[in-house]
Amino acid sequence: MIITDMNYLSSKQQGIPDEVIAAVKGIVSDVKERGDEAVLEYTEKFDRVRIDKSGLKVSWQEMRRAYNETPEGLRSALKAASERVRAFQEMQLPEDRAIETAPGVCAGVKHDPISSVGIYVPGGSAAYPSTVLMTAMPAKVAKVGRVALFTPPGRDGRIPDSVLAAAYLAEVDEVFKAGGAQAIAAMAYGTGTIGKVEKIVGPGNIYVTAAKMLVSWDVSIDMPAGPSEVMIYAEGAQRVDWVALDVLAQAEHDPRARAIVVTTDRAFAETLKAEVERMAAGSPRREILEKSLQNAAIVVVADRQEGIKAINMMAPEHLQIVGDDLEEMVAQVRNAGAVFIGETTPVALGDYSAGTNHVLPTMGWARRASPLSVRDFLRTREYIRCTKEGLGSIANDAVIIATAEGLLNHARSVSARLDGGRD
């Protein structure tokens, strides 16, 4: 589809369909009430595999076996990627700081890890060891006490060795064979086998995203992180085959994945459309591509400024920009989860090996949310220490404001200390 109306971008911004919300509400309520039994029944229904309650949790020995039996090339790549992720997260660790806000008044902040986190790793049609690293490593850098991983089992009742190997490498504390909305509910409320967590993070399909939003009244979540989306801005003479591959790379994630290309060149748009169709015909995961490419579009804009407007309007999860003299354009981008700059920086590098996180806000949430990071696993608490002199320097302001608000006991609790006697 080639279009010229930018309003298409906002009118087609994907939300969560009502029928999905209704279905997920039922699943969450059932798991909350029946625990393990409901999780196992939904696993059999949706993942088409029967698992005993005793088989829900994967042993540490099984994780270690998977790591040892993972091919050396993959194991080496995962280890290298994990080290880049760790370094990038350590760089983002906030500092405990303090300041004297008035003479004798010290105010500061300290950061503490949350006690437990549940991380969701998609599965079913593919294995995602990269997502294990993207979710577990920031939690471990933050020193979260308990990191529990949830992912759907395959038809054989097992979790892929590559996922278990990544979990072993990231030192995940617990791994459970549970996916979908039922896994999110189990994390939020606990079951006989699964302990509840304080926060849920990780990407997933529309049902997982809906479940995260529904349970957010009772447990903290990171953000809506799925289905996946990309916007590619291309101007000038670009490698149309590379851009077509980037479209397909995004579209193969999920039937609801969305790929949008914005260009100033109508001829490029026509050539790209034909190239995507040609490549898709011979690509793996064709069933998914046939559905997801129905969500794709090529938007032709008049100039770069209109392209920037289109980007900020959509607030894409992934933004890829190819062209010349891009730094000025990048500086004007406000709404995007992650920005990939230049033709040699495809989104797939961020998905796997650059060190940045691939758990990013979707559905326009890049306007108000950030990529998953170590900060998501920390709590900030403030503290204040006031000397007698400090009390004298700020007390009068507090008394005046409290009195103006009609909260006289607030004012008295301060003034009594100023007087140094009994009221």
SVG drawing of the C-alpha trace seen along z (x, -y; Angstrom):
<svg xmlns="http://www.w3.org/2000/svg" viewBox="-15 -32 47 66">
<polyline fill="none" stroke="black" stroke-width="0.4" points="0.0,0.0 1.4,-3.4 -0.4,-6.4 0.2,-10.1 -2.1,-11.0 -0.2,-11.2 -3.4,-11.0 -3.3,-7.3 -0.5,-6.9 -2.6,-8.0 -5.9,-6.5 -4.3,-3.1 -2.4,-3.2 -3.0,0.2 -4.7,0.5 -6.0,3.6 -9.3,4.9 -12.3,5.2 -12.6,8.9 -9.0,9.5 -9.6,7.7 -12.7,9.7 -11.0,13.0 -8.0,12.0 -10.2,10.9 -11.7,14.3 -8.3,16.0 -6.8,13.7 -9.9,14.2 -9.7,18.0 -6.0,18.2 -6.5,15.9 -9.2,18.2 -7.9,21.7 -4.1,21.2 -2.0,24.0 -5.0,26.0 -6.1,23.1 -2.5,22.4 -2.2,26.0 -5.5,26.1 -4.8,23.0 -1.4,24.3 -3.0,27.5 -5.7,25.4 -3.4,22.8 0.0,24.5 -1.4,27.9 0.7,29.7 -0.2,31.3 2.1,30.6 1.9,32.0 2.1,29.6 5.4,31.0 6.7,30.2 5.9,26.5 9.3,25.5 12.5,26.2 15.4,27.4 18.7,25.7 20.3,28.9 18.2,28.8 19.3,25.2 23.0,26.2 22.6,29.2 21.1,26.9 23.9,24.5 26.6,27.2 24.9,28.7 24.3,25.5 26.5,25.3 29.7,23.4 29.1,20.7 25.7,19.8 27.0,20.0 29.8,17.7 27.5,15.2 25.1,15.2 27.9,14.6 29.3,11.7 25.9,10.2 25.2,10.5 28.4,8.7 27.4,5.8 24.0,5.7 25.5,5.7 27.9,2.9 25.2,0.8 23.0,1.3 25.8,0.6 26.3,-2.7 22.7,-3.6 22.8,-2.8 21.7,-5.9 23.8,-7.3 22.7,-7.8 23.0,-11.6 22.4,-14.3 22.2,-18.0 21.9,-20.8 18.6,-22.5 19.1,-25.1 21.7,-25.6 21.5,-22.5 18.9,-20.7 20.2,-17.6 18.0,-15.9 19.0,-12.9 17.9,-9.9 18.9,-6.2 18.1,-3.4 17.1,0.1 16.3,3.1 12.8,4.5 12.5,7.8 11.2,9.9 10.4,9.7 8.7,11.9 10.1,11.7 8.1,12.9 9.8,14.4 7.7,15.1 7.8,18.6 5.6,20.9 6.5,20.1 10.1,19.3 12.7,19.3 14.0,16.0 17.2,16.4 18.0,12.7 14.9,11.6 16.1,13.6 19.3,11.5 17.4,8.2 15.1,8.8 17.1,10.7 20.5,8.9 19.1,5.5 17.4,7.1 20.6,8.8 22.6,5.6 20.0,4.0 20.5,6.9 16.9,8.0 16.5,10.7 14.4,13.1 14.2,13.2 11.5,15.7 11.3,16.4 8.1,17.5 7.9,18.8 5.5,21.1 6.6,24.8 6.8,26.4 4.6,29.3 7.1,31.6 6.5,30.0 10.0,28.5 11.5,25.1 14.1,24.7 17.7,25.3 18.8,21.9 16.3,20.1 17.4,22.2 21.1,21.6 20.5,17.9 18.7,18.2 21.6,20.1 24.1,17.5 22.0,14.7 21.7,16.5 17.9,16.5 16.6,17.9 13.5,19.7 12.1,20.8 8.5,21.8 6.8,23.5 3.9,21.1 3.0,18.5 0.2,16.3 -2.2,14.4 -2.2,17.3 1.5,16.7 1.0,13.0 -1.8,13.8 0.3,16.4 3.1,13.9 0.7,11.2 -1.3,13.3 0.7,16.5 -0.4,20.1 0.4,23.1 3.6,23.6 4.4,20.1 5.2,17.3 3.8,13.8 6.2,11.1 6.4,7.3 6.9,6.4 6.3,8.0 8.4,7.1 9.0,8.3 7.4,8.3 4.6,10.5 1.7,10.7 -1.5,8.8 -2.9,11.2 0.2,10.9 0.1,7.1 -3.6,7.0 -2.9,9.2 -0.1,7.0 -2.3,3.9 -5.2,5.6 -3.1,6.8 -1.3,3.5 -3.7,2.5 -2.2,5.1 1.4,5.4 3.9,3.1 4.6,3.5 7.1,2.0 5.0,0.9 3.0,2.3 5.7,4.1 4.1,5.8 3.1,6.5 6.3,5.3 6.5,2.3 9.1,0.4 9.1,-2.9 11.8,-3.2 12.5,-6.7 14.4,-6.6 15.4,-9.4 17.9,-9.7 19.3,-6.8 19.0,-3.9 19.5,-0.1 16.0,0.9 16.8,4.6 18.2,3.7 15.1,1.7 12.9,4.5 14.7,7.0 14.3,4.6 10.5,4.6 10.4,8.4 12.5,8.7 9.9,6.8 6.9,8.3 8.0,11.9 7.6,11.4 3.8,11.7 0.7,11.5 -0.1,8.2 3.4,6.8 3.5,3.4 6.1,2.1 5.8,-1.5 8.2,-3.1 8.2,-6.8 10.0,-8.3 10.2,-11.5 10.6,-9.5 7.6,-8.1 9.7,-6.0 11.5,-4.5 8.2,-3.6 7.0,-1.8 10.2,0.1 10.2,1.0 6.7,2.3 7.5,4.6 10.7,5.8 8.9,6.6 6.3,8.6 9.0,10.5 11.1,11.3 8.1,12.2 7.1,14.9 10.2,16.9 10.7,16.1 10.4,18.4 7.4,17.8 5.2,17.0 2.0,17.6 2.9,14.8 4.2,12.5 1.0,12.8 -1.0,11.4 1.5,8.9 2.2,7.3 -1.5,6.4 -0.6,4.0 2.4,2.5 2.3,-0.7 4.6,-3.0 3.9,-6.7 5.1,-9.3 5.8,-12.7 6.7,-16.0 10.0,-16.6 12.1,-15.8 10.1,-18.1 7.0,-16.2 8.8,-13.0 9.8,-14.1 6.2,-15.0 5.2,-11.5 7.7,-9.9 6.7,-12.0 3.0,-11.3 3.4,-7.5 6.0,-7.3 7.3,-4.0 8.9,-1.2 11.8,-1.0 12.8,-3.9 15.4,-3.3 16.6,-6.3 18.6,-6.0 19.8,-8.9 22.5,-11.6 23.3,-14.2 21.1,-12.6 22.3,-14.1 20.1,-17.2 17.1,-15.1 17.8,-12.8 18.0,-15.8 14.4,-16.6 13.0,-13.1 11.2,-13.2 9.0,-10.1 10.7,-6.7 11.6,-3.8 15.0,-3.2 16.6,-5.0 18.9,-3.2 20.9,-5.7 22.3,-5.0 22.2,-2.2 24.7,0.0 22.6,0.0 19.6,2.3 17.1,2.8 18.2,6.5 21.5,5.4 19.6,3.9 17.5,7.0 20.6,9.1 24.1,7.8 24.5,4.0 24.0,4.0 20.9,1.8 17.6,3.2 15.0,4.6 12.1,4.4 10.6,1.1 7.3,-0.7 4.7,0.0 1.3,-1.3 2.4,-5.0 3.7,-4.6 7.1,-5.9 5.6,-9.4 5.6,-8.6 7.6,-5.5 11.2,-4.4 13.1,-1.3 13.5,1.4 16.5,0.7 18.1,1.3 16.1,-1.7 12.9,0.4 14.2,2.7 15.1,0.0 13.0,-1.9 14.0,-5.4 13.5,-6.6 14.1,-10.1 15.5,-11.0 15.9,-14.2 18.0,-15.2 17.5,-18.5 19.7,-20.1 18.3,-22.5 19.7,-25.3 18.2,-23.8 14.8,-23.6 15.0,-27.3 15.9,-28.1 12.9,-26.4 10.2,-26.0 8.5,-29.4 7.8,-28.6 6.2,-25.2 4.1,-26.9 2.8,-29.5 2.0,-27.1 0.3,-24.6 -1.8,-27.3 -2.9,-28.5 -4.0,-25.0 -6.0,-24.8 -3.9,-21.9 -3.2,-23.4 -1.8,-20.3 0.8,-20.3 1.8,-23.8 1.7,-23.0 4.0,-20.0 6.6,-22.3 6.1,-25.3 6.2,-23.2 9.8,-22.2 10.7,-25.8 9.4,-26.8 11.2,-23.9 8.4,-23.4 5.0,-21.8 1.9,-23.1"/>
</svg>
